[in-house]
Amino acid sequence: MPHYHAYSWSGPKPDFDRERDRRPEGPGFAASDLPPLQVAHWLRKPRRLIRATYEHPKEAADWLAERVVETVTISAMRPPLETQIALAVDTLGWGGDVSWGCYGAGTRFVSLAVVSCPNRADPAVACPLS
């Protein structure tokens, strides 16, 4: 049955820019909590990094919205949050993945993702919860 895994990462932007640890073939990929370069590759990370799992796209999109509200001023968002939520629900509904990134305080970067499982972009990977 299709479902959706939610992931988040927050840290200094220079850490986020360390691409070698964000590639599955990189030496630090499995041990690192850094977001992968390809959103679907979150499913290749340890299951401890899953923040939540949802059965419906709207629930997963609401999780994204709640995390963003904790991080940024909503009035500054473009497109507006309601539009982004609707796009996320639509994308998850057809089996796509959603990834949002924004700056928090100082040089902190926040990366949020909801990954469809099973995944169209990485169909060979098993569900991390199985």
C-alpha positions in Angstrom: 0.0 0.0 0.0 1.4 3.4 -0.9 2.5 5.6 2.0 4.7 8.6 2.7 7.8 9.0 4.9 8.7 12.4 6.2 12.3 13.6 6.8 13.9 16.7 8.1 17.4 18.1 8.6 18.6 21.3 10.0 22.2 22.5 10.2 24.8 24.9 9.0 24.6 25.6 5.2 28.3 24.6 4.7 27.4 21.1 6.0 24.5 20.9 3.6 26.9 21.8 0.8 29.1 18.7 1.5 28.0 16.8 -1.5 30.2 13.7 -1.0 28.2 12.7 2.1 24.9 13.3 0.2 25.6 10.7 -2.5 24.8 7.0 -1.9 28.2 6.0 -3.1 29.9 8.5 -0.8 31.8 7.2 2.2 29.7 9.0 4.8 26.3 8.6 3.2 24.8 5.8 5.4 26.2 7.3 8.6 25.3 10.9 7.8 21.9 12.5 8.6 22.5 15.0 5.7 19.7 15.0 3.1 20.6 13.1 0.0 21.0 14.9 -3.3 18.1 12.9 -4.8 15.0 13.0 -2.7 14.1 9.4 -3.3 17.5 8.4 -1.7 16.1 9.2 1.7 14.7 5.7 1.5 18.3 4.4 1.5 19.1 6.1 4.8 18.7 4.5 8.2 15.1 4.2 9.3 15.9 6.2 12.5 15.9 9.3 10.2 12.1 8.9 9.4 10.3 11.6 11.4 6.8 10.4 10.6 4.9 8.1 8.2 1.5 8.9 6.7 -1.1 7.1 4.6 -2.6 10.1 2.9 -0.9 12.9 0.9 -2.8 15.7 2.8 -1.5 14.5 6.2 2.1 14.4 4.8 1.7 17.9 3.3 0.3 19.2 6.6 3.5 17.9 8.3 5.6 19.9 5.8 3.5 23.0 6.5 3.8 22.6 10.3 7.6 22.3 10.0 7.9 25.4 7.8 5.7 27.5 10.2 8.3 26.6 12.9 11.1 28.0 10.8 10.1 30.9 8.6 7.8 33.9 8.5 4.8 32.6 6.5 3.9 36.0 5.0 7.3 36.1 3.3 6.7 32.8 1.5 6.4 32.7 -2.3 4.3 31.1 -3.5 2.0 31.3 -0.5 2.0 28.4 1.9 -1.6 27.3 0.8 -0.4 27.0 -2.8 2.6 25.0 -1.8 0.5 22.7 0.3 -1.9 22.1 -2.6 1.1 21.4 -4.9 2.5 18.9 -2.4 -0.8 17.1 -2.0 -1.1 16.8 -5.8 2.6 15.6 -6.3 2.3 13.0 -3.5 -1.0 11.9 -4.9 0.5 10.7 -8.2 3.5 9.2 -6.4 6.0 12.0 -6.6 8.3 13.2 -3.9 8.3 16.7 -2.3 11.3 18.5 -1.0 11.3 22.0 0.6 14.3 24.0 1.8 14.6 27.3 3.6 16.9 29.3 5.8 16.4 29.5 9.5 18.3 31.8 11.9 21.8 32.8 10.8 23.3 30.3 8.4 21.1 27.4 9.4 19.4 25.6 6.5 16.3 23.5 7.0 15.6 20.7 4.5 12.2 18.9 4.6 11.1 16.0 2.5 8.2 13.7 2.0 9.1 10.6 0.0 6.5 8.3 -1.6 7.0 4.6 -0.8 7.2 2.6 -2.9 9.1 5.1 -4.9 8.9 5.8 -8.7 12.3 7.3 -8.9 14.0 4.5 -7.0 11.8 1.5 -7.4 14.4 -1.1 -6.4 14.8 0.2 -2.9 12.7 -1.5 -0.2 10.6 0.3 2.3 12.9 1.3 5.3 10.2 0.1 7.7 10.1 -3.5 6.2 
